[in-house]
Amino acid sequence: MSLLVFGLALLWSMGEVPAALAEAHTVSTARADNLKELMKNGSQVKPSSRHPAGGHWQELQRRYRGVFVLYASRGSRQVALTFDDVPDPRFTPQILDVLKRKNVKATFFVVGKRASKHPDLVTRMQREGHAIGNHSYNHPDFSKLTLSEMQGQIRRSQNIIEGIVGYEPRLIRPPYGEINAEQLQWAKENGYTVVNWDVDSSDWRQLPAERIFRNVTRSVKPGSIVLMHAGGGEGQSLAGTVAALPRIIDWLRANGYQAVTLPELLKVPEKREANVSERTHVPKVPQTAEEMPGTSDEIPGVLLPQR
């Protein structure tokens, strides 16, 4: 016990303990403020809480092999850089500029509501050789929706994306990574691949570039799927992501990794083929935000706590 007291006293004298306590207070205060904002907007969605693959996700990957994916084969030194919550005219063009300069292809998960406002950015993603996936219409937590509500989110976003790029994406990333077994079964029966991640950059916390760089490079393995963002909420800065990305790409190459799109990494087509059962039974797709149960017209998933 005396050693513990001595250790704490030493850390306190170095300023480490007060700094840690201050950071914890800042995070908890930001989360509380974020909850208040979400409640004010009438949303029941919890603030974003992105965790690396845990036991629940691992079990879903085992049960729905090839349908729910956290990472690819560890036998290849290919990895996939993926970017959520696009398009965002503030940050998506900057990320695309870096990828073009570095000659890297990535995967972008598109929020349908945003795509309808900025179709030119989705067109640019396609034109420059990047893969496109579906990230819902307006970013609700799928695990809090009924199956039909979740289908409405996917179909409405698919309709928007198809109208821009000419096809329906096969890849889905559920907001927050949250999805249940019933929804995964539907995805399996209808030709979708649901892709989460095993490396979280935590860039959504508005971290500085150095910390984002460390989060990725300390965790990446052969076959890894890296979560990053190229779109943010109002007042949220992803400057750290833009600054860290060139260094991450250089580090991957220096360490023998090849960054590829998710379809290449997983060896699946980018385009989805509808099956017979879906052609004969298509759920009604809500046409207005008011018809989307459990969500608001805004994108609550990107109102993120600051850190």
C-alpha positions in Angstrom: 0.0 0.0 0.0 2.9 2.4 0.8 4.4 1.8 -2.6 1.0 2.6 -4.2 0.8 5.9 -2.2 4.4 6.7 -3.1 3.7 6.0 -6.8 0.6 8.2 -6.8 2.5 11.0 -5.1 5.2 10.8 -7.7 2.8 10.9 -10.6 1.0 13.9 -8.9 4.3 15.7 -8.6 4.9 15.1 -12.3 1.5 16.4 -13.2 0.3 13.1 -14.7 -2.6 12.5 -12.3 -4.2 15.9 -12.6 -3.9 15.7 -16.4 -5.6 12.4 -16.4 -8.3 13.6 -14.2 -8.8 16.7 -16.3 -9.0 14.6 -19.4 -11.6 12.2 -17.9 -13.7 15.2 -16.7 -13.5 16.7 -20.2 -14.7 13.5 -21.9 -17.5 12.9 -19.4 -18.7 16.4 -19.7 -18.6 16.2 -23.5 -20.6 13.0 -23.4 -23.2 14.5 -21.1 -23.4 17.6 -23.4 -23.8 15.3 -26.4 -26.6 13.3 -24.7 -28.4 16.6 -24.0 -28.0 17.6 -27.7 -29.4 14.2 -28.9 -32.3 14.5 -26.5 -33.0 18.0 -27.7 -33.1 16.7 -31.3 -35.7 14.1 -30.3 -33.3 11.2 -31.1 -33.2 8.0 -29.1 -29.8 7.1 -30.6 -26.9 6.9 -28.1 -23.7 9.0 -28.7 -21.2 7.3 -30.9 -19.2 4.6 -29.0 -17.0 2.7 -31.4 -15.2 -0.3 -29.9 -12.8 -2.7 -31.5 -14.0 -6.2 -32.2 -15.2 -7.8 -28.9 -16.7 -11.1 -28.0 -20.2 -10.2 -29.4 -18.8 -9.2 -32.8 -16.6 -12.2 -32.9 -19.5 -14.5 -32.2 -21.6 -12.8 -35.0 -18.6 -13.3 -37.4 -18.5 -16.9 -36.5 -22.2 -17.5 -36.9 -22.5 -15.4 -40.1 -19.2 -16.3 -41.8 -18.8 -14.3 -45.0 -21.8 -12.1 -44.2 -20.6 -10.3 -41.1 -16.9 -9.4 -41.4 -14.4 -7.8 -39.0 -11.2 -8.6 -40.9 -10.0 -10.7 -43.8 -7.5 -13.5 -44.0 -4.4 -13.0 -41.9 -2.4 -14.8 -44.5 -2.1 -11.7 -46.8 -0.5 -8.4 -46.0 -3.3 -6.5 -47.6 -5.4 -4.1 -45.5 -8.4 -1.9 -46.2 -8.7 1.8 -45.3 -12.4 2.6 -44.8 -14.0 6.0 -44.3 -17.5 6.5 -42.8 -20.1 9.3 -42.8 -19.5 10.6 -46.3 -19.9 12.7 -48.3 -18.9 15.9 -46.3 -17.8 18.8 -48.4 -15.4 20.0 -45.6 -13.3 16.8 -45.3 -14.2 14.3 -48.0 -12.4 16.2 -50.8 -9.3 16.5 -48.6 -9.2 12.8 -48.0 -9.8 12.1 -51.7 -6.9 14.4 -52.5 -4.5 12.5 -50.2 -5.6 9.2 -51.6 -5.1 10.4 -55.2 -1.7 11.8 -54.4 -0.6 8.6 -52.8 -2.2 6.4 -55.4 -4.3 4.4 -52.9 -7.8 3.1 -53.3 -10.1 3.0 -50.3 -13.7 2.3 -49.4 -16.2 4.9 -48.5 -19.4 4.2 -46.5 -22.1 6.6 -47.7 -24.9 8.2 -45.7 -27.8 8.4 -48.2 -29.1 11.8 -46.9 -25.7 13.3 -47.4 -25.3 11.7 -50.8 -28.5 13.3 -52.0 -27.1 16.7 -51.1 -23.6 16.2 -52.4 -23.8 13.7 -55.3 -20.8 15.2 -57.0 -18.5 13.9 -54.2 -19.9 10.4 -54.6 -19.4 10.6 -58.3 -15.7 11.6 -57.6 -15.2 8.6 -55.3 -16.4 6.3 -58.1 -14.4 8.1 -60.8 -11.2 7.8 -58.8 -11.6 4.1 -58.3 -12.7 3.8 -54.7 -15.3 1.3 -53.5 -18.6 2.5 -52.2 -20.7 1.0 -49.4 -24.1 1.8 -47.7 -24.0 3.5 -44.3 -27.8 3.9 -43.9 -30.0 6.9 -44.8 -29.5 9.0 -41.7 -27.3 7.1 -39.3 -29.6 5.4 -36.7 -28.6 2.5 -34.4 -29.9 -0.5 -36.3 -30.1 -2.6 -33.1 -32.8 -0.2 -31.9 -34.9 -0.6 -35.1 -37.3 -3.3 -36.2 -36.3 -5.3 -39.2 -38.6 -3.4 -41.5 -37.3 -0.1 -40.3 -33.7 -1.2 -40.9 -34.7 -2.4 -44.4 -36.2 1.1 -45.0 -32.9 2.7 -44.1 -30.9 0.4 -46.4 -33.3 0.6 -49.3 -33.7 4.4 -49.2 -29.9 4.9 -49.2 -29.5 2.2 -51.9 -32.0 4.1 -54.1 -30.0 7.3 -53.7 -26.6 5.7 -54.3 -27.8 3.7 -57.3 -29.2 6.9 -58.8 -25.7 8.5 -58.6 -23.3 5.6 -59.4 -25.6 3.3 -61.4 -25.6 0.2 -59.1 -26.5 -0.9 -55.6 -23.5 -1.5 -53.3 -23.1 -5.0 -51.8 -21.3 -3.7 -48.7 -23.1 -2.3 -45.6 -21.6 -0.8 -42.5 -24.2 -0.3 -39.8 -23.9 3.0 -37.9 -21.9 2.4 -34.6 -21.3 -1.1 -35.9 -24.5 -2.2 -34.2 -26.7 -4.8 -35.9 -28.6 -7.8 -34.6 -29.0 -11.4 -35.7 -32.3 -11.0 -37.4 -31.0 -8.1 -39.5 -27.9 -10.1 -40.4 -30.0 -13.1 -41.5 -31.9 -10.7 -43.8 -28.6 -9.4 -45.2 -27.5 -12.9 -45.8 -30.7 -13.8 -47.7 -30.5 -10.7 -49.8 -26.9 -10.7 -51.0 -25.3 -8.1 -48.7 -22.0 -8.3 -46.9 -21.9 -6.4 -43.6 -18.5 -5.0 -42.7 -17.3 -3.6 -39.4 -13.6 -3.3 -38.5 -10.8 -4.6 -36.2 -8.8 -1.3 -36.1 -10.4 1.8 -34.8 -8.4 5.0 -35.4 -10.7 6.8 -32.9 -10.4 9.9 -35.2 -14.1 10.6 -34.4 -12.8 11.9 -31.1 -11.0 14.7 -32.9 -7.6 13.5 -31.9 -4.4 15.0 -33.1 -2.7 13.4 -36.1 0.0 11.7 -34.0 -2.5 9.9 -31.9 -4.5 8.7 -34.9 -1.3 7.5 -36.5 -0.4 5.5 -33.4 -3.9 4.1 -33.0 -3.7 2.6 -36.5 -0.1 1.5 -36.7 -0.1 -0.1 -33.3 -3.1 -2.3 -34.0 -3.0 -3.1 -37.7 -2.4 -6.7 -38.8 -2.5 -8.6 -42.1 -6.1 -8.5 -43.3 -7.1 -5.6 -41.0 -10.0 -3.3 -41.8 -9.3 0.2 -40.5 -12.1 2.5 -39.4 -11.6 6.2 -40.2 -13.9 9.1 -41.1 -14.2 11.5 -44.0 -17.3 13.2 -42.7 -18.2 14.8 -39.4 -20.9 16.5 -37.4 -21.5 20.3 -37.1 -18.4 21.9 -35.6 -16.5 18.6 -35.6 -12.9 18.7 -37.0 -11.3 15.8 -38.8 -8.1 17.8 -39.5 -6.2 15.2 -37.6 -7.4 12.5 -40.0 -6.4 14.5 -43.0 -2.9 15.1 -41.5 -2.4 11.5 -40.3 -3.5 9.8 -43.5 -0.3 10.4 -45.6 1.9 9.1 -42.7 -0.3 6.0 -42.2 -0.1 5.2 -45.9 3.7 5.7 -45.9 4.1 3.5 -42.8 1.9 0.7 -44.3 4.1 0.6 -47.4 7.3 0.7 -45.4 6.1 -2.3 -43.4 5.1 -4.4 -46.4 1.4 -3.7 -46.3 -0.8 -3.0 -49.4 -3.9 -0.8 -48.9 -6.7 -2.1 -51.1 -10.5 -1.7 -51.4 -12.8 -3.9 -49.3 -14.1 -5.8 -52.4 -10.5 -6.7 -53.3 -9.6 -7.6 -49.7 -12.7 -9.7 -49.1 -12.8 -11.1 -52.7 -16.5 -10.0 -53.1 -18.1 -8.0 -55.9 -18.8 -4.3 -55.2 -22.2 -4.5 -56.8 -25.1 -6.4 -55.2 -27.3 -8.8 -57.2 -30.9 -8.9 -56.0 -32.3 -12.3 -55.4 -35.6 -13.7 -56.5 -37.3 -13.3 -53.1 -36.4 -9.7 -52.9 -37.6 -8.9 -56.4 -41.0 -10.3 -55.5 -41.2 -8.7 -52.1 -39.7 -5.3 -51.7 -40.5 -3.5 -48.4 -42.1 0.0 -48.5 -39.4 2.6 -48.4 -40.3 5.7 -46.4 -40.1 8.8 -48.4 -39.7 11.4 -45.7 -37.7 11.6 -42.5 -41.0 11.6 -40.5 -41.7 8.2 -41.9 -38.4 6.8 -40.6 -39.2 5.4 -37.2 -36.6 5.8 -34.4 -34.7 8.5 -36.3 -34.6 12.2 -36.8 -34.0 14.1 -40.1 -30.5 14.9 -39.0 -27.6 12.5 -38.6 -27.3 11.9 -34.8 -24.5 9.4 -35.2 -22.0 12.1 -36.1 -22.8 14.4 -33.2 -19.7 13.1 -31.5 -18.2 13.8 -28.1 -15.1 16.0 -28.3 -11.8 15.0 -26.8 
